[in-house]
Every structure is written in C-alpha cells, then in structure tokens.
Amino acid sequence: MLGAFANAFRTPDLRRKLLFVLLIIVIFRAGSQIPAPGVHVANVDTCLNQLEDSSLYSLINLFSGGALLQLTIFALGIMPYITASIILQLLVVVIPRLEALKKEGQAGQTKITQYTRYLTLGLALLQATGIVALARSGNLLQNCNQPLLHDDGTATFLVLVVTMTAGTAVIMWLGELITDRGVGNGMSILIFTQVVATFPTALWAVQKSQGWWTFGVVMAIGLVIVAAVIFIEQAQRRIPVQYARRMVGRKMFGGSSTYIPLKVNQAGIIPVIFASSLLYLPAMAVQFNNTSSSKWVGWLNDYFVDGSHPLYMAVFFLLIIFFTYFYVSITFNPQEVADNMKKYGGFIPGIRAGKPTEDYLSYVLSRITLPGALYLGLISLIPLIALVLIDANQNFPFGGTSILIMVGVALDTVKQIESQLQQRNYEGFLR
C-alpha cells in the first residue's frame, strides 16, 4: 500500500491533484482558527475551558471542527451545505419540476446544484443570525458569565453575521475547487477534515480523564469498530440482470450480464443526522425555557438533554430505523428501476419483467434495509453508551456520526485514487 501511495506521488498530474487538495485543506483549517471580527477571544477561550458539555450544538460543532463555539470566520462549517443538500434531495421527490431537472442529466444536475448554493447561503444567514444572537445574549456557552463580544452594537452584530455567511460561501467554493481540480468529492473531504480535526482532542480527553488503561481499551475497541464499519460499508447485495439480444437495423445489441448493487447501508449517515436534529428540539426548548419551573421542562431536562437516559437512547435508536427506511424509500424507486430494465430489454433471471420485478426489488430492499438500519442505530449509540460506562462526556471518538464520516469518505477517496492509479498502469492500494 505504501509503495502504491509513493507511485501516486510519482505521477505528475496525480501528485499535483493531491498537493492541491492538501493546500485547500490547510487554507480551510486556517480559516477555522481565525476569530471573526468583534469576538472577545480571551473570554471565549476561558468559557470553552470551563464548558463540560454542549449537546445542543454537538453535531454542528462536529461538522465545523470545533470552530462554531470559537466563533471563527468558518464557524458554520459545512453544516448549511449538508442541510441544503438534504432538503433538495427531499424536494426532488415531491416537486415535479425538480424531478424533471434530475432526469435531464448533467444540465439538470447543474441547475439543482445552483439551487443548493442559494439555499445554503440562505440557511447560513439564518444560522449565523441565531448563533451571533445567542453569543450576544450570553446563551451560546452554558454557565458563561463573561461577554463573548467586544460590544453589543448593531454594527458588530451585522459584521459577524456577514462574515460567517461569507465564510460558508468560501467553504462551498473550496469544496468545488477540490472536486474540479483535485481528487475525490470536495465537500466530503472538507467534512472529513473537520471531523478528523476533533479526533485527537477527543482521544486525549479520554486519556486525561480515565487513564492509560482505559485509553488502551478504547483504542482496541475502536479498531474493531472501524473494521466492522468498513465491512458493512463495503457490503452489498448484487441482483443479477440479464439483457436480451435485440436487432436494431443490421446490428445486434444486448446479450450482456450485469447486476444492481444494493448496499446494506443504502442511506449513509442521513438517518443519523435526521434523528440527531429532531432530538435537538427538546434540548433547545429546555435552554430557551430554563427559567421556567413547569413540569414538562423538568421532564425534558431529565430524559432528553444529556443523552444518558435509556429512554433517550431508545427513542434515538427507533428514529434512526424509521428515517433509514424513509430515506431509502425516497432515494431508490423500484418502479422506476423496473420500468428502465423493461424498456431496455433487461430482466432478473427467474423474475418476469414489469410488476413482478418491481415487487421483487421492493422485497429485497426492505429485507436488506433492516440490517443497515440496525447497524446505523448501534454505531450511533456507541458514544451514548460510553457516556454511561466510562463517562466519556459525549466525546467518545469511535462511534456515531464521526466514525461513519471518516470511514466512508476515506474509502471513497482511496477508491478514486486507486482507479486513477490503475488507469496509469500502476499498482493500486488493494493488491
């Protein structure tokens, strides 16, 4: 593998692409450390050192590489783009115009990408306004009595909002540069970078709080989890498809065999993001009603805020299973696949074309989605279980969204480098 990696750097054009990606990553991480204008850096650092947990912003802070709570120019990270992409994927199913654009090929996809950019900027503006408003009111960091901004004026407020929104626009531009001139998907690599940026800190926090013995156990468990995630992410059910021969003019077409790959984890990390976002609502309600003494606020605070209660874990697990089936159902249409196969003379051996093929695909998809949903639910519960067992304070690195992102993006990037190496007659990563 190391020899193949050296071969990648010996190839001039591939070396330029890899170095370009590294340059963009350095710029991206530098922007994540530069504080936005008007932020009181010393007070922010003091409050962050005293902060024990921030479950309300943990997902957004994860995708920003810790830049959110530091109020940097890239504080919003990649989260607005992720949210906009998910919303557009859902709207494609319910809005005929977007569905027609999707079927137009590259031109339609370009238009949808443009809509995603506009929606990203709109969401970034809303999120920046909310974050800056919380920072100005002193509710962004819990138990922090020091001002996070130098002044509470309207000018500082507007400058901060514009800076963070512009930072999101720059992040989108950097991601598209990687996609066009580098290797891999730009946005995925930036997400990977932000998640990996918090990984060493989370590991060292376990060592400082629990000692070297627990740290070694965590590392051993982590290697097993990574191996299991790689195995499941690579697993797929291949449905064979045979294309009949047909005569078009004087030429014979068809007669080939292929397959439809159905991944065990067909939904990716989207169900985890959906479930986490939905369970943020109780924590948000408690934070904005922390002065209230009503029973429902106390009940939410006891069961749905810190994430260590069994009821919270059960609801989180069930939501992931529900959103997995929901997302798979809207992204994979068995009827459309069956119609396309019938149109081009394809059939599954032993299954009649048309409605029987659609029913068969639906049956296989529902069966294969169950282990994928259980896998996502169990991986996502690992940090919550670690919070109870070893008091890892929700920073347990091997589990949840972070490990799914790291393994998934790393596998996809390695495959793309592998394909480019094979095109140049070099040995790849996988011998």
C-alpha positions in Angstrom: 0.0 0.0 0.0 2.8 2.4 0.9 4.5 1.6 -2.4 1.3 2.4 -4.3 1.0 5.6 -2.4 4.5 6.5 -3.4 3.6 5.7 -7.0 0.7 8.2 -6.7 3.2 11.0 -5.9 5.5 9.9 -8.7 2.7 10.5 -11.2 3.0 14.3 -12.1 -0.7 15.1 -12.6 -1.9 13.0 -9.7 0.8 14.5 -7.5 -0.4 18.0 -8.4 -4.0 17.0 -7.6 -3.0 15.6 -4.2 -0.9 18.6 -3.3 -3.7 20.9 -4.4 -6.1 19.1 -2.0 -3.6 19.4 0.8 -3.3 23.1 0.1 -7.1 23.6 0.2 -7.3 21.7 3.5 -4.6 23.9 5.0 -6.5 27.0 4.0 -9.7 25.6 5.3 -8.2 24.7 8.7 -6.6 28.1 8.9 -9.9 29.8 8.4 -11.4 27.6 11.1 -8.9 29.1 13.6 -9.2 32.8 12.7 -11.7 34.5 15.0 -14.4 36.6 13.5 -14.2 40.4 13.9 -15.8 41.6 17.2 -15.2 38.4 19.1 -13.6 38.6 22.6 -11.1 35.7 22.1 -9.8 35.6 25.7 -13.3 35.3 27.1 -14.3 32.7 24.6 -11.2 30.6 25.4 -12.0 30.9 29.1 -15.6 29.8 28.7 -14.6 26.9 26.5 -12.2 25.6 29.1 -15.0 25.7 31.7 -17.5 24.1 29.4 -18.2 20.5 30.2 -20.8 19.6 27.5 -22.7 21.2 24.7 -25.1 18.6 23.5 -27.3 21.2 21.8 -24.6 22.2 19.3 -22.6 19.0 19.3 -23.5 18.0 15.7 -23.0 21.4 14.2 -19.8 21.8 16.2 -18.6 18.5 14.9 -19.1 19.5 11.3 -17.3 22.8 12.0 -14.3 21.1 13.5 -14.9 22.9 16.8 -14.9 26.3 15.1 -18.6 27.0 15.9 -18.1 27.6 19.6 -14.9 29.5 18.9 -16.8 32.0 16.7 -14.3 31.9 13.8 -14.9 33.1 10.3 -15.7 29.5 9.3 -17.8 28.9 12.4 -20.8 27.4 10.5 -18.5 24.9 8.7 -20.1 22.7 6.1 -23.4 22.2 8.0 -25.5 24.7 5.9 -24.5 22.9 2.7 -25.4 19.5 4.2 -28.8 20.7 5.3 -29.4 22.3 1.9 -28.4 19.2 0.1 -30.7 17.0 2.2 -33.6 19.4 1.7 -33.1 19.5 -2.1 -33.0 15.7 -2.2 -36.3 15.5 -0.4 -37.8 18.3 -2.6 -36.9 16.4 -5.8 -39.3 13.7 -4.7 -42.3 16.0 -4.1 -41.8 18.8 -6.6 -42.3 17.7 -10.3 -40.1 20.5 -11.7 -37.1 19.3 -9.7 -37.8 15.7 -10.6 -37.8 16.7 -14.3 -34.5 18.5 -13.8 -32.9 15.4 -12.2 -33.9 13.4 -15.2 -32.3 15.8 -17.7 -28.9 14.6 -16.9 -25.9 16.8 -16.3 -27.7 20.1 -17.3 -30.5 19.4 -14.8 -28.0 18.4 -12.1 -26.1 21.7 -12.6 -29.3 23.6 -12.1 -30.1 21.6 -8.9 -26.6 22.4 -7.7 -27.2 26.1 -8.3 -30.4 25.9 -6.2 -28.4 24.1 -3.5 -25.9 27.0 -3.4 -28.7 29.6 -3.0 -30.4 27.6 -0.2 -27.0 27.1 1.5 -26.5 30.9 1.7 -30.0 31.4 3.0 -29.6 28.8 5.7 -26.1 30.1 6.6 -27.6 33.6 7.0 -30.3 32.2 9.4 -27.8 30.1 11.4 -25.3 32.9 11.6 -28.0 35.3 12.9 -29.1 32.8 15.5 -25.5 32.0 16.7 -24.5 35.6 16.9 -27.7 36.5 18.8 -27.0 33.7 21.3 -23.4 34.9 21.7 -24.6 38.5 22.2 -27.2 37.4 24.8 -24.7 35.1 26.6 -26.7 31.9 26.0 -24.3 30.3 23.5 -22.0 28.8 26.1 -23.6 27.3 29.2 -22.6 28.7 32.6 -20.5 31.5 31.0 -20.9 34.9 32.6 -18.3 36.8 30.5 -19.2 38.7 27.3 -18.2 36.9 24.2 -18.3 40.0 22.0 -16.5 43.3 22.5 -19.7 45.2 22.2 -23.4 44.6 21.7 -23.9 47.1 18.9 -25.8 46.6 15.8 -22.7 47.2 13.6 -20.8 44.3 15.3 -23.8 42.1 15.0 -24.1 42.7 11.3 -20.4 42.3 10.6 -20.4 39.0 12.4 -23.4 37.7 10.5 -22.0 38.8 7.1 -18.6 37.3 8.0 -19.9 33.9 8.9 -22.2 33.8 5.9 -19.4 34.8 3.6 -17.3 32.1 5.3 -19.8 29.5 4.3 -19.7 30.7 0.7 -15.9 30.4 0.7 -16.2 26.9 2.0 -18.5 25.9 -0.8 -16.1 27.4 -3.3 -13.2 25.5 -1.8 -15.1 22.2 -1.9 -15.9 22.8 -5.6 -12.3 23.5 -6.3 -11.3 20.1 -4.8 -14.0 18.4 -6.9 -12.9 20.1 -10.1 -9.1 20.1 -9.7 -8.3 17.6 -7.0 -9.2 14.0 -6.1 -12.5 12.9 -4.6 -15.6 14.8 -3.6 -14.7 18.2 -2.3 -17.5 18.7 0.2 -17.0 15.2 1.6 -13.2 15.8 2.0 -13.9 19.1 3.9 -16.4 17.3 6.2 -13.8 14.6 6.7 -11.2 17.2 7.6 -13.4 18.9 10.2 -14.3 15.6 11.8 -10.7 14.4 11.9 -9.6 17.7 13.4 -11.5 17.0 16.6 -10.4 13.3 16.8 -7.0 13.7 18.5 -8.5 16.0 21.1 -11.3 13.5 21.9 -8.8 10.7 22.2 -6.6 12.7 24.5 -9.6 13.8 26.6 -10.3 10.1 27.3 -6.7 9.5 28.4 -6.7 12.5 30.7 -10.0 11.6 32.4 -9.7 7.8 32.5 -6.0 7.0 32.3 -3.8 4.9 30.0 -5.6 1.6 30.7 -9.0 2.9 29.6 -7.3 4.7 26.7 -5.8 1.4 25.5 -9.2 -0.4 25.8 -10.8 2.4 23.9 -8.2 2.1 21.1 -8.7 -1.6 20.9 -12.5 -1.3 20.7 -12.0 1.5 18.2 -10.1 -0.7 15.8 -12.8 -3.4 16.0 -15.4 -0.8 15.3 -13.5 0.6 12.3 -13.1 -2.9 10.9 -16.8 -3.6 11.3 -17.8 -0.2 9.7 -15.6 -0.9 6.7 -17.1 -4.4 6.3 -20.7 -3.1 6.5 -20.0 -0.1 4.2 -18.5 -2.4 1.6 -21.2 -5.0 1.9 -23.9 -5.1 -0.9 -26.4 -7.4 -2.4 -25.9 -7.9 -6.1 -29.0 -8.6 -8.0 -28.1 -10.2 -11.4 -29.6 -8.6 -14.5 -29.6 -10.1 -18.0 -30.2 -8.1 -21.2 -31.7 -10.0 -24.1 -30.3 -9.6 -27.6 -32.3 -7.4 -30.0 -31.8 -6.4 -33.6 -31.7 -2.7 -34.4 -31.3 -2.2 -38.1 -28.4 -4.5 -39.1 -26.7 -4.5 -35.8 -27.2 -6.8 -32.8 -27.4 -5.2 -29.4 -27.7 -6.6 -25.8 -26.9 -10.1 -24.6 -24.8 -8.7 -21.7 -25.0 -9.5 -18.0 -24.7 -7.0 -15.2 -26.1 -6.5 -11.7 -27.8 -4.0 -9.5 -25.7 -3.3 -6.4 -27.9 -2.7 -3.3 -25.7 -1.6 -0.4 -26.5 -2.7 3.1 -26.2 0.9 4.3 -28.1 2.4 1.4 -29.0 5.6 3.4 -25.5 6.6 4.5 -25.4 8.9 7.5 -28.5 10.9 6.6 -30.8 9.0 9.1 -28.4 9.8 11.9 -28.4 13.5 11.0 -32.2 13.5 10.8 -32.6 11.7 14.2 -30.0 13.9 15.9 -31.5 17.1 14.6 -35.0 16.0 15.8 -33.7 15.2 19.3 -32.1 18.6 19.5 -35.5 20.2 19.7 -36.2 19.1 23.4 -32.7 20.4 24.4 -33.4 23.7 22.6 -36.8 24.0 24.3 -35.2 23.5 27.7 -32.5 26.1 27.0 -34.9 28.8 26.0 -37.2 28.0 28.9 -34.5 27.4 31.6 -36.2 29.9 33.9 -39.5 28.1 33.8 -40.4 25.7 36.6 -43.1 23.8 34.6 -43.2 20.0 34.8 -42.7 19.4 31.1 -39.4 21.4 31.1 -38.2 19.4 34.0 -39.2 16.1 32.3 -37.4 17.0 29.1 -34.4 18.1 31.1 -34.3 14.7 32.9 -34.9 12.4 29.9 -33.9 14.2 26.6 -31.0 16.6 27.3 -27.8 14.8 28.4 -28.3 11.7 26.3 -27.5 9.2 29.1 -31.1 8.1 29.9 -32.3 4.8 28.4 -35.5 6.5 27.1 -33.4 8.9 25.1 -31.3 6.0 23.6 -34.4 4.0 22.8 -36.1 7.0 21.0 -32.8 7.8 19.2 -32.5 4.2 18.0 -36.1 4.0 16.8 -35.8 7.3 15.0 -32.7 6.1 13.1 -34.5 3.0 12.0 -37.6 5.0 10.9 -35.5 7.6 8.9 -33.4 4.8 7.3 -36.5 3.2 5.8 -37.9 6.7 5.0 -34.8 7.9 3.2 -34.2 4.7 1.3 -37.8 4.7 0.1 -37.5 8.2 -1.4 -34.0 7.7 -2.9 -34.5 4.3 -4.5 -37.6 3.8 -6.6 -38.1 0.1 -7.5 -40.8 1.0 -10.0 -38.5 3.3 -12.0 -35.7 0.7 -12.0 -38.1 -2.0 -13.2 -39.5 0.2 -15.9 -36.0 1.1 -17.1 -35.0 -2.5 -17.2 -38.1 -3.4 -19.2 -37.5 -0.5 -21.6 -34.0 -1.7 -22.5 -34.8 -5.4 -22.5 -33.4 -6.3 -19.1 -34.7 -8.8 -16.7 -33.8 -10.6 -13.5 -33.3 -14.3 -14.1 -36.3 -16.2 -12.8 -38.4 -13.0 -12.4 -40.8 -11.6 -15.0 -40.3 -8.1 -16.2 -42.7 -5.3 -15.1 -44.7 -5.6 -11.9 -43.1 -8.8 -10.6 -39.6 -7.2 -11.0 -40.8 -4.2 -9.0 -42.2 -6.4 -6.2 -39.0 -8.4 -6.1 -36.8 -5.3 -5.8 -39.1 -3.9 -3.1 -38.9 -7.2 -1.2 -35.1 -7.4 -1.4 -34.7 -3.7 -0.5 -36.9 -3.9 2.6 -35.0 -7.0 3.8 -31.6 -5.6 3.3 -32.5 -2.2 4.8 -33.2 -3.8 8.2 -29.6 -4.8 9.0 -28.4 -1.5 7.6 -30.8 0.4 9.9 -29.8 -1.7 12.9 -26.1 -1.1 12.1 -26.6 2.7 12.0 -28.5 2.6 15.2 -25.9 0.6 17.1 -23.0 2.6 15.8 -24.8 5.8 16.8 -25.5 4.5 20.3 -21.8 3.8 21.0 -20.9 7.4 22.2 -24.1 7.4 24.4 -23.2 4.1 26.0 -19.7 5.2 26.5 -21.0 8.3 28.3 -22.6 6.0 30.8 -19.9 3.4 31.1 -16.7 5.4 31.1 -18.0 8.9 31.5 -16.5 10.0 28.1 -18.7 13.1 28.0 -20.1 12.5 24.5 -16.6 13.0 23.0 -16.1 9.2 22.6 -14.3 9.2 19.2 -15.1 5.8 17.9 -18.8 5.8 17.1 -21.7 7.9 15.9 -21.6 10.3 13.0 -17.8 10.9 13.2 -16.7 7.3 12.6 -19.2 6.9 9.8 -18.0 10.0 8.0 -14.3 9.2 8.4 -14.5 5.7 7.2 -17.0 6.4 4.4 -15.1 9.4 2.9 -11.7 7.7 3.3 -12.9 4.6 1.4 -14.4 6.7 -1.4 -11.2 8.8 -1.7 -9.0 5.8 -1.7 -11.1 4.1 -4.4 -10.8 7.2 -6.6 -7.0 7.3 -6.2 -7.0 3.6 -6.9 -8.9 4.0 -10.1 -6.5 6.7 -11.3 -3.5 4.6 -10.5 -4.9 1.7 -12.4 -5.5 4.0 -15.4 -1.8 4.7 -15.4 -0.8 1.1 -15.2 0.4 1.4 -11.6 -0.3 -1.0 -8.8 -3.2 0.2 -6.6 -3.8 0.3 -2.9 -5.6 -3.0 -3.0 -3.4 -5.8 -4.3 
